[in-house]
């Protein structure tokens, strides 16, 4: 009986958990970090219609959702840019991140809000996240093309990169439609 209990305890201890989860920033903190000159953030709900979802699909971007919450950074009523938060699966756990988009549609900044995986946390390093800065709708924004992979964090790198590409495309469509 003791052997069974000992083996059971060992099996439970070996089960992966989210013990590695780290919350780095809230969405509000990330927005303020990305647009420090903003004196207000207005939250807008952007809903993509069927034609816009087809446009994303034609660009090779998987929409995941038709509705997006976008924070519009403002200073004195003038728009400075946009912040969109999202979550993607790393290997098995969610990665929460935020993307700041400048008025020209390019990425201003990427911040990792929460990371729950036991490996691959290197995606939070500034050098990796800086690769996105300045990339816009005409950029590939793909691992191996214009974004370098991190060995041991391939899935996290790929999924965050795909997410950034999706956010750039969603914001561009919303702006074309006059929703932002």
C-alpha positions as CSV (number, residue, x, y, z in Angstrom):
1,X,0.0,0.0,0.0
2,X,2.8,2.4,0.8
3,X,4.4,1.7,-2.6
4,X,1.1,2.6,-4.3
5,X,0.8,5.8,-2.3
6,X,4.4,6.7,-3.0
7,X,4.0,6.1,-6.7
8,X,0.7,8.1,-6.7
9,X,2.4,11.0,-5.0
10,X,5.3,10.8,-7.5
11,X,2.8,10.8,-10.4
12,X,1.0,13.8,-9.1
13,X,4.2,15.7,-8.6
14,X,5.3,15.0,-12.2
15,X,2.1,16.5,-13.7
16,X,3.0,19.8,-15.4
17,X,1.3,22.8,-13.9
18,X,1.3,26.5,-14.6
19,X,3.8,27.0,-11.7
20,X,5.9,29.0,-14.1
21,X,3.2,31.6,-14.8
22,X,4.4,35.1,-14.5
23,X,2.3,38.3,-15.0
24,X,4.5,41.1,-16.2
25,X,2.1,43.9,-17.0
26,X,-1.6,44.6,-17.0
27,X,-3.2,45.7,-20.3
28,X,-3.5,49.3,-18.9
29,X,0.2,49.3,-17.9
30,X,1.2,48.1,-21.4
31,X,-0.9,50.8,-23.0
32,X,0.7,53.5,-20.9
33,X,4.2,52.1,-21.6
34,X,3.6,52.1,-25.4
35,X,2.0,55.6,-25.5
36,X,3.5,57.5,-22.6
37,X,2.3,60.8,-24.0
38,X,-1.3,59.8,-24.0
39,X,-3.6,61.5,-21.6
40,X,-6.5,59.2,-22.3
41,X,-7.3,55.8,-23.7
42,X,-10.7,55.2,-25.3
43,X,-11.8,51.6,-25.6
44,X,-13.6,50.7,-28.8
45,X,-15.1,47.5,-29.9
46,X,-14.3,46.7,-33.5
47,X,-16.5,44.2,-35.3
48,X,-15.3,42.8,-38.6
49,X,-17.9,41.8,-41.2
50,X,-17.9,38.8,-43.4
51,X,-16.1,40.6,-46.2
52,X,-13.4,41.8,-43.9
53,X,-12.9,38.3,-42.5
54,X,-12.5,37.1,-46.1
55,X,-9.9,39.8,-46.7
56,X,-7.9,38.5,-43.7
57,X,-8.2,35.0,-45.0
58,X,-7.0,36.1,-48.4
59,X,-3.9,37.6,-46.7
60,X,-3.2,34.3,-45.0
61,X,-4.3,35.7,-41.6
62,X,-6.5,33.6,-39.4
63,X,-9.0,35.9,-37.9
64,X,-9.8,33.9,-34.7
65,X,-12.5,36.4,-33.8
66,X,-14.8,38.9,-35.5
67,X,-14.8,41.2,-32.5
68,X,-11.8,43.0,-31.1
69,X,-11.3,45.4,-28.2
70,X,-9.0,48.3,-29.2
71,X,-7.6,51.0,-26.9
72,X,-7.2,54.3,-28.8
73,X,-4.4,56.3,-27.3
74,X,-5.2,60.0,-27.3
75,X,-3.5,63.3,-26.3
76,X,-5.7,66.4,-26.2
77,X,-8.3,64.6,-28.4
78,X,-5.8,63.7,-31.1
79,X,-5.2,60.0,-31.8
80,X,-1.7,58.8,-31.2
81,X,-2.2,55.1,-32.0
82,X,-3.8,51.9,-31.0
83,X,-3.3,49.1,-28.5
84,X,-4.7,45.7,-28.9
85,X,-4.3,42.8,-26.4
86,X,-4.7,39.2,-27.4
87,X,-3.8,35.7,-26.2
88,X,-2.2,32.9,-28.1
89,X,-1.2,29.3,-27.1
90,X,2.5,28.9,-26.7
91,X,3.1,25.2,-26.6
92,X,0.2,24.3,-24.3
93,X,-0.4,27.4,-22.2
94,X,-1.7,30.9,-23.1
95,X,0.6,33.8,-23.7
96,X,-1.1,37.2,-23.1
97,X,0.5,40.1,-25.1
98,X,-0.3,43.6,-26.3
99,X,0.7,45.3,-29.6
100,X,0.9,49.1,-30.0
101,X,0.2,50.3,-33.5
102,X,1.3,53.7,-34.7
103,X,-0.9,55.9,-36.9
104,X,1.0,54.8,-40.0
105,X,-0.1,51.2,-39.3
106,X,3.4,50.0,-38.2
107,X,4.1,48.2,-34.9
108,X,5.3,50.6,-32.3
109,X,5.9,48.1,-29.5
110,X,5.1,44.5,-28.4
111,X,4.8,43.6,-24.7
112,X,4.3,40.2,-23.2
113,X,1.7,40.6,-20.4
114,X,1.6,37.0,-19.0
115,X,3.7,34.0,-19.8
116,X,2.7,30.6,-18.4
117,X,5.0,28.1,-20.2
118,X,7.9,26.4,-18.5
119,X,10.2,27.2,-21.5
120,X,10.4,29.9,-24.1
121,X,10.2,32.9,-21.8
122,X,12.9,34.5,-23.9
123,X,10.2,35.9,-26.1
124,X,9.9,38.6,-23.5
125,X,13.5,39.7,-24.0
126,X,13.6,43.2,-25.5
127,X,15.9,42.2,-28.4
128,X,13.3,39.6,-29.7
129,X,10.3,41.9,-29.3
130,X,12.2,44.8,-31.0
131,X,12.2,42.9,-34.3
132,X,8.5,43.8,-34.7
133,X,9.0,47.6,-34.4
134,X,8.3,49.4,-37.7
135,X,6.8,46.3,-39.3
136,X,3.4,47.0,-41.0
137,X,0.9,45.6,-43.4
138,X,3.5,45.2,-46.2
139,X,6.0,43.3,-44.0
140,X,6.0,39.5,-43.9
141,X,6.0,39.4,-40.1
142,X,6.9,35.7,-40.2
143,X,9.4,33.5,-38.3
144,X,12.3,32.9,-40.6
145,X,11.4,35.8,-43.0
146,X,11.8,39.0,-40.9
147,X,11.4,37.6,-37.4
148,X,14.1,35.4,-35.9
149,X,13.2,32.2,-34.0
150,X,14.5,31.4,-30.5
151,X,15.7,27.8,-30.1
152,X,13.5,26.1,-27.5
153,X,10.7,28.6,-28.0
154,X,9.7,27.9,-31.5
155,X,6.0,27.5,-30.9
156,X,5.8,30.6,-28.6
157,X,7.7,32.6,-31.2
158,X,5.6,31.4,-34.1
159,X,2.3,31.9,-32.3
160,X,3.1,35.4,-31.0
161,X,4.4,36.4,-34.4
162,X,1.2,35.1,-36.1
163,X,-0.8,37.1,-33.5
164,X,1.1,40.3,-34.2
165,X,0.6,39.9,-37.9
166,X,-3.2,39.4,-37.2
167,X,-3.4,42.5,-35.1
168,X,-1.6,44.6,-37.7
169,X,-4.1,43.4,-40.3
170,X,-7.2,43.8,-38.1
171,X,-6.3,47.4,-37.2
172,X,-5.6,48.2,-40.9
173,X,-9.0,46.8,-41.9
174,X,-10.8,48.7,-39.0
175,X,-9.1,51.9,-40.0
176,X,-10.0,51.5,-43.7
177,X,-13.6,50.9,-42.6
178,X,-13.6,54.1,-40.5
179,X,-14.1,52.1,-37.2
180,X,-10.9,53.6,-35.8
